[in-house]
């Protein structure tokens, strides 16, 4: 699906009972002062409508969404996903959990059809962090009580997921976390082997094919293959976190596809939602999934695998098949990466350190952290949304939808060039 931008001036403001300041006051009273302050810094507007690559604010402005943290590969409100969700709401949005529920079964079949061979068992949850939690519990059920994770990796902020999210800023307030968690350097097989050798037959390894929140860190070719080999040698379970990188984001269905690696457990999220209903999943081999398969009450969730969420997941996979979304993400990513590198070229005198990416996950690393915040605000002022990186504060991250057309792509590159020039001029002054 290709979505063209609405004609200028055709996005009227929508009347609301509360003004922007009223919304800020509600945030201050009921949600949190920090979030309220951030909202003011970002311009104080509230987002109220969306379609394709566009978000509309309550003051009538529209924003090209090259952010969204990997959720909106199909854009906002993809018609097929919205239709499937509407249909499910009209028939059976939530299940009793007593009987079998066919939508979850069909969604599991559709997802498993695109995973690496052997990853046939699907455990649906509500968020990426929950998928991580499920994987950690499944690893323990298989006797792997030690966990090895990578520095700058990001896997969520619930207590177990936070234990393997290697960032002191988020971990320190909640210590002690899970015991026996070891951090190793990313893209360093020797460091991993040393950790595994001390934990033979007791470990699981949690790793991303590309570190998204870590600043779009792309490992050297062969790294994932070597990780898988080491896990087999030392009897460890391999958990690959594809919550951000999977579902076509890297121009392949999964990040592991580049090296044909089959993990024991794979985590899926973000793009699985179709940008409509939150849903995520833990996918595993039959052997690994055994404990959960034999006892369906070992790990449960009231809302996990709800019909409405699984309807969105099924429609998302189907739409991606029919619209060749993965191939489109690959082709668009090549053009976008080339364009961003061209825009950044005059500033690679030390101000821009590197531009890197795969598919529609692109990172721009700056010499100074200040440049990221300044540039993010400059882009918002010009009507474009981008991401910062939680575990790499000098990296601006792009996660655009695959439905961006040529006009929107040109608009982004022009806006980015203007905003980058303004940012460095102000910093110099």
C-alpha positions as CSV (number, residue, x, y, z in Angstrom):
1,X,0.0,0.0,0.0
2,X,1.4,3.4,-1.0
3,X,-0.1,6.4,0.9
4,X,0.2,9.8,-0.6
5,X,0.2,12.8,1.7
6,X,-3.0,14.8,2.0
7,X,-3.1,18.1,0.2
8,X,-1.7,21.0,2.2
9,X,-4.4,22.7,4.3
10,X,-6.8,19.7,4.3
11,X,-6.2,18.6,7.9
12,X,-8.4,20.8,9.9
13,X,-8.1,21.1,13.7
14,X,-10.5,18.8,15.6
15,X,-12.5,20.4,18.3
16,X,-11.9,19.0,21.8
17,X,-13.2,19.9,25.2
18,X,-9.7,20.4,26.5
19,X,-7.1,22.8,25.2
20,X,-3.4,21.8,24.9
21,X,-2.8,23.4,28.3
22,X,-5.7,21.4,29.8
23,X,-4.0,18.2,28.5
24,X,-0.7,19.2,30.1
25,X,-2.5,19.9,33.4
26,X,-4.1,16.4,33.2
27,X,-0.6,14.9,32.6
28,X,0.8,16.8,35.6
29,X,-2.0,15.7,37.9
30,X,-2.5,12.1,36.8
31,X,0.4,10.8,34.6
32,X,3.6,12.5,35.7
33,X,5.4,15.8,35.7
34,X,8.3,14.5,33.6
35,X,6.1,13.4,30.7
36,X,4.2,16.7,30.9
37,X,7.4,18.7,30.7
38,X,8.5,16.6,27.7
39,X,5.2,17.3,26.0
40,X,5.7,21.0,26.4
41,X,9.3,20.8,25.1
42,X,8.1,19.0,22.0
43,X,5.6,21.8,21.2
44,X,2.7,21.1,23.5
45,X,0.4,19.7,20.8
46,X,-1.6,16.5,21.2
47,X,-1.8,13.8,18.5
48,X,-5.3,12.9,17.6
49,X,-5.4,11.3,14.2
50,X,-3.2,9.3,11.8
51,X,-3.1,7.5,8.5
52,X,-0.3,6.0,6.4
53,X,3.0,7.8,7.3
54,X,1.2,10.8,8.8
55,X,0.2,11.9,12.3
56,X,-2.2,14.9,12.8
57,X,-2.1,17.2,15.8
58,X,-5.0,19.0,17.4
59,X,-3.8,22.3,16.1
60,X,-4.2,21.2,12.5
61,X,-0.6,20.4,11.8
62,X,0.5,17.1,10.4
63,X,3.8,15.3,10.9
64,X,5.6,12.8,8.7
65,X,6.4,9.9,11.1
66,X,9.9,8.6,10.6
67,X,9.9,7.6,14.3
68,X,7.5,5.3,16.1
69,X,10.2,3.0,17.5
70,X,9.7,0.3,14.8
71,X,5.9,-0.1,15.3
72,X,4.6,1.4,12.1
73,X,6.2,-0.5,9.2
74,X,2.7,-0.7,7.6
75,X,2.0,2.9,8.5
76,X,-0.9,4.1,10.7
77,X,-4.3,2.5,10.3
78,X,-3.5,0.1,7.5
79,X,-7.0,-0.5,5.9
80,X,-6.7,-4.3,6.0
81,X,-5.6,-4.4,9.7
82,X,-8.3,-1.9,10.7
83,X,-11.0,-3.9,8.9
84,X,-9.9,-7.1,10.6
85,X,-9.9,-5.5,14.0
86,X,-13.3,-3.9,13.4
87,X,-14.7,-7.2,12.3
88,X,-13.3,-8.9,15.5
89,X,-14.7,-6.2,17.7
90,X,-18.1,-6.7,16.2
91,X,-18.0,-10.5,16.8
92,X,-15.8,-11.5,19.7
93,X,-13.0,-9.1,20.9
94,X,-12.0,-11.0,24.1
95,X,-12.1,-14.7,24.8
96,X,-13.3,-16.6,27.9
97,X,-10.0,-18.6,28.0
98,X,-12.1,-21.7,28.6
99,X,-12.7,-22.8,25.0
100,X,-10.3,-23.0,22.0
101,X,-10.1,-19.7,20.1
102,X,-9.6,-20.0,16.3
103,X,-8.1,-16.5,15.6
104,X,-5.1,-17.1,17.8
105,X,-4.5,-20.5,16.1
106,X,-4.7,-19.0,12.6
107,X,-2.4,-16.1,13.6
108,X,0.1,-18.5,15.0
109,X,0.1,-20.5,11.8
110,X,0.6,-17.4,9.7
111,X,3.4,-16.1,11.8
112,X,5.2,-19.5,12.0
113,X,5.0,-19.8,8.2
114,X,7.5,-16.9,8.0
115,X,9.9,-17.8,10.9
116,X,13.1,-19.7,10.5
117,X,12.5,-23.5,10.0
118,X,11.5,-25.3,13.2
119,X,10.2,-22.3,15.1
120,X,6.6,-23.6,15.0
121,X,5.3,-22.9,18.5
122,X,3.9,-19.4,19.2
123,X,3.1,-17.9,22.6
124,X,1.2,-14.6,22.1
125,X,1.7,-11.8,24.7
126,X,0.8,-8.1,24.8
127,X,4.2,-6.4,24.5
128,X,7.8,-6.9,23.7
129,X,8.8,-6.9,27.4
130,X,6.3,-9.6,28.1
131,X,7.9,-11.7,25.3
132,X,11.2,-11.3,27.0
133,X,9.8,-12.3,30.3
134,X,8.2,-15.4,28.7
135,X,11.6,-16.3,27.1
136,X,13.4,-16.0,30.4
137,X,10.9,-18.2,32.2
138,X,11.0,-20.8,29.4
139,X,14.8,-20.9,29.6
140,X,14.5,-21.6,33.3
141,X,12.0,-24.3,32.7
142,X,14.6,-25.8,30.5
143,X,17.3,-25.7,33.2
144,X,19.1,-22.5,32.0
145,X,19.2,-20.4,35.1
146,X,22.1,-18.2,34.0
147,X,21.6,-15.4,31.5
148,X,24.1,-13.8,29.2
149,X,23.2,-10.5,27.6
150,X,25.1,-7.8,25.6
151,X,26.1,-4.3,26.6
152,X,23.8,-1.6,25.2
153,X,21.2,-4.3,24.5
154,X,17.6,-3.4,25.1
155,X,14.9,-6.0,25.9
156,X,12.3,-4.1,27.9
157,X,11.8,-2.6,31.3
158,X,9.7,-5.1,33.3
159,X,11.8,-6.6,36.1
160,X,13.1,-9.7,34.2
161,X,13.5,-7.8,30.9
162,X,15.2,-5.0,32.7
163,X,17.7,-7.5,34.1
164,X,19.0,-8.2,30.6
165,X,18.7,-4.5,29.4
166,X,22.3,-3.4,30.1
167,X,21.9,0.2,31.1
168,X,22.6,1.4,34.6
169,X,20.3,4.4,34.2
170,X,17.3,2.1,34.1
171,X,18.6,-0.7,36.2
172,X,20.0,1.1,39.3
173,X,16.7,2.3,40.9
174,X,15.4,-1.3,40.8
175,X,18.3,-3.3,42.2
176,X,18.5,-6.2,43.0
177,X,17.4,-7.6,39.7
178,X,17.5,-11.2,38.5
179,X,20.7,-13.0,39.8
180,X,23.3,-14.6,37.6
181,X,23.1,-12.2,34.7
182,X,26.4,-11.5,32.8
183,X,27.0,-8.7,30.4
184,X,29.4,-9.3,27.4
185,X,30.5,-7.0,24.6
186,X,28.3,-7.0,21.6
187,X,29.9,-8.3,18.4
188,X,32.6,-10.0,20.4
189,X,32.4,-13.8,20.1
190,X,35.5,-14.3,22.3
191,X,34.0,-12.4,25.2
192,X,30.8,-14.5,24.8
193,X,32.8,-17.7,24.7
194,X,34.5,-16.9,28.0
195,X,31.2,-16.3,29.7
196,X,29.7,-19.5,28.3
197,X,32.6,-21.7,29.2
198,X,32.0,-20.8,32.9
199,X,28.3,-21.7,32.6
200,X,28.2,-24.8,30.5
201,X,24.7,-26.3,30.1
202,X,23.2,-23.7,32.4
203,X,23.0,-20.5,30.3
204,X,20.7,-18.8,27.8
205,X,22.1,-16.0,25.6
206,X,19.9,-13.0,24.7
207,X,21.0,-11.0,21.7
208,X,19.7,-8.7,19.0
209,X,20.6,-9.1,15.3
210,X,21.1,-5.3,15.2
211,X,21.0,-3.3,18.4
212,X,18.2,-0.8,17.9
213,X,18.1,1.2,21.1
214,X,21.9,0.6,21.3
215,X,22.2,3.1,18.4
216,X,21.7,0.8,15.3
217,X,24.8,-1.2,16.0
218,X,25.3,-3.7,13.2
219,X,27.6,-6.6,14.0
220,X,30.3,-7.9,11.6
221,X,29.3,-10.6,9.2
222,X,29.4,-14.0,10.8
223,X,28.8,-12.8,14.4
224,X,25.3,-14.4,14.8
225,X,26.5,-17.6,13.2
226,X,29.4,-17.8,15.7
227,X,27.0,-17.0,18.6
228,X,24.8,-19.9,17.5
229,X,27.8,-22.2,17.2
230,X,29.0,-21.3,20.7
231,X,25.6,-21.9,22.2
232,X,25.5,-25.4,20.7
233,X,29.1,-26.1,21.9
234,X,28.4,-25.0,25.5
235,X,24.8,-26.2,25.8
236,X,23.2,-22.8,26.0
237,X,19.8,-21.7,24.7
238,X,19.9,-19.0,22.0
239,X,17.2,-16.3,22.4
240,X,17.2,-13.8,19.5
241,X,15.3,-10.6,20.2
242,X,13.6,-9.5,16.9
243,X,11.1,-7.2,18.6
244,X,12.4,-4.2,16.7
245,X,14.4,-5.8,13.9
246,X,11.9,-8.4,12.8
247,X,8.7,-8.3,10.6
248,X,10.5,-6.7,7.7
249,X,12.2,-3.8,9.5
250,X,15.7,-4.7,8.2
251,X,14.5,-5.5,4.7
252,X,14.3,-9.2,5.5
253,X,11.5,-11.0,7.5
254,X,14.0,-11.4,10.4
255,X,17.5,-10.1,11.2
256,X,18.7,-13.7,11.5
257,X,17.8,-14.3,7.9
258,X,21.1,-12.6,6.8
259,X,23.0,-15.6,8.2
260,X,20.3,-18.3,8.2
261,X,20.6,-18.6,11.9
262,X,17.8,-20.5,13.7
263,X,17.5,-19.6,17.4
264,X,15.9,-21.8,20.0
265,X,13.6,-18.9,21.0
266,X,12.8,-15.7,19.0
267,X,11.0,-12.6,20.3
268,X,8.5,-10.8,18.0
269,X,6.7,-7.5,18.6
270,X,6.3,-3.9,17.4
271,X,5.5,-4.5,13.7
272,X,3.4,-7.5,14.5
273,X,0.7,-5.1,15.6
274,X,0.3,-3.6,12.2
275,X,0.4,-0.3,14.0
276,X,-3.2,-0.9,15.3
277,X,-3.4,-3.2,18.3
278,X,-0.5,-4.0,20.7
279,X,0.6,-7.7,20.3
280,X,3.9,-9.6,20.6
281,X,5.0,-13.2,20.7
282,X,7.6,-15.6,21.8
283,X,8.3,-18.2,19.2
284,X,10.2,-21.4,19.9
285,X,11.2,-24.8,18.7
286,X,9.2,-27.8,19.7
287,X,11.9,-29.1,22.0
288,X,12.5,-25.8,23.7
289,X,8.8,-25.1,24.1
290,X,8.1,-28.4,25.7
291,X,7.5,-27.2,29.3
292,X,5.0,-24.6,28.2
293,X,3.4,-27.1,25.7
294,X,2.8,-29.8,28.3
295,X,1.5,-27.4,31.0
296,X,-0.6,-24.6,29.5
297,X,-1.0,-22.9,32.9
298,X,2.8,-22.7,33.5
299,X,2.8,-19.2,32.0
300,X,-0.4,-17.4,31.3
301,X,-1.9,-13.9,30.7
302,X,-5.5,-12.8,30.9
303,X,-5.2,-10.7,27.7
304,X,-2.5,-12.7,26.0
305,X,-3.6,-14.1,22.6
306,X,-6.8,-12.1,22.7
307,X,-8.9,-12.4,19.6
308,X,-8.7,-8.7,18.8
309,X,-4.9,-8.7,19.0
310,X,-4.5,-11.9,17.1
311,X,-6.9,-10.5,14.4
312,X,-4.5,-7.6,14.0
313,X,-1.4,-9.9,13.9
314,X,-3.0,-12.2,11.3
315,X,-4.1,-9.3,9.1
316,X,-0.6,-7.8,9.4
317,X,1.2,-10.9,8.2
318,X,-1.4,-11.3,5.4
319,X,-1.0,-7.7,4.3
320,X,2.8,-8.0,4.3
321,X,2.6,-11.1,2.1
322,X,0.1,-9.5,-0.4
323,X,1.9,-6.2,-0.6
324,X,5.5,-7.5,-0.7
325,X,6.2,-5.2,2.3
326,X,9.6,-6.8,3.1
327,X,10.9,-6.2,-0.4
328,X,9.6,-2.7,-0.3
329,X,11.3,-2.0,3.0
330,X,14.6,-3.3,1.5
331,X,14.4,-1.1,-1.6
332,X,13.2,2.0,0.3
333,X,15.9,1.5,2.9
334,X,18.6,1.5,0.3
335,X,17.4,4.8,-1.1
336,X,16.9,6.4,2.3
337,X,20.3,5.3,3.6
338,X,22.0,6.8,0.5
339,X,20.0,10.0,0.8
340,X,20.8,10.4,4.5
341,X,24.5,9.8,3.9
342,X,24.5,12.4,1.1
343,X,22.9,15.0,3.4
344,X,25.4,14.2,6.2
345,X,28.5,14.2,4.0
346,X,29.4,17.9,4.5
347,X,29.3,17.3,8.3
348,X,31.5,14.2,8.5
349,X,34.4,16.4,9.5
350,X,33.9,15.2,13.0
351,X,30.4,16.5,13.7
352,X,28.7,13.4,12.3
353,X,30.6,10.3,13.1
354,X,28.8,7.7,11.1
355,X,25.6,6.9,9.3
356,X,24.6,3.2,9.4
357,X,21.6,1.1,8.8
358,X,19.9,-1.9,7.3
359,X,16.5,-1.7,5.7
360,X,14.4,0.8,7.4
361,X,16.4,1.0,10.6
362,X,19.0,3.8,10.3
363,X,21.2,5.5,12.8
364,X,23.1,8.8,12.6
365,X,25.8,9.0,15.2
366,X,27.0,12.5,16.2
367,X,30.1,13.6,18.1
368,X,28.0,15.5,20.7
369,X,24.9,14.4,22.5
370,X,23.5,17.9,22.2
371,X,23.1,17.6,18.5
372,X,20.6,14.8,18.8
373,X,18.2,16.7,21.0
374,X,18.6,19.9,19.0
375,X,18.0,18.1,15.7
376,X,15.0,16.2,17.0
377,X,13.4,19.5,18.0
378,X,14.3,21.1,14.6
379,X,12.7,18.2,12.8
380,X,9.5,18.5,14.9
381,X,9.3,22.2,14.2
382,X,9.4,21.4,10.4
383,X,6.8,18.6,10.7
384,X,8.9,15.4,10.9
385,X,9.1,12.9,13.8
386,X,12.3,10.9,14.4
387,X,13.6,8.8,17.4
388,X,16.4,9.2,19.9
389,X,18.1,6.0,21.1
390,X,17.7,5.1,24.8
391,X,21.0,3.2,25.1
392,X,23.1,5.4,22.8
393,X,22.4,9.1,23.4
394,X,24.5,10.4,20.5
395,X,22.5,8.5,17.9
396,X,19.4,9.8,16.1
397,X,17.4,6.8,14.8
398,X,15.0,6.6,11.9
399,X,12.3,3.9,11.7
400,X,10.0,5.0,8.9
401,X,7.1,3.0,7.4
402,X,7.5,1.0,4.2
403,X,4.5,2.9,2.8
404,X,6.4,6.1,2.3
405,X,6.1,7.3,-1.3
406,X,8.6,9.3,-3.4
407,X,7.0,12.7,-2.4
408,X,7.2,11.9,1.3
409,X,10.8,10.6,1.0
410,X,11.9,13.8,-0.8
411,X,10.1,15.8,1.9
412,X,12.0,14.0,4.6
413,X,15.4,14.4,3.0
414,X,14.9,18.1,2.3
415,X,13.6,18.7,5.8
416,X,16.5,16.7,7.3
417,X,19.0,18.8,5.3
418,X,17.5,22.1,6.5
419,X,17.2,20.9,10.1
420,X,20.8,19.6,10.2
421,X,22.2,22.9,8.8
422,X,20.2,24.9,11.3
423,X,21.3,22.7,14.2
424,X,25.0,22.9,13.5
425,X,24.7,26.7,12.8
426,X,23.1,27.3,16.2
427,X,25.5,25.0,18.0
428,X,28.4,26.9,16.4
429,X,27.0,30.2,17.4
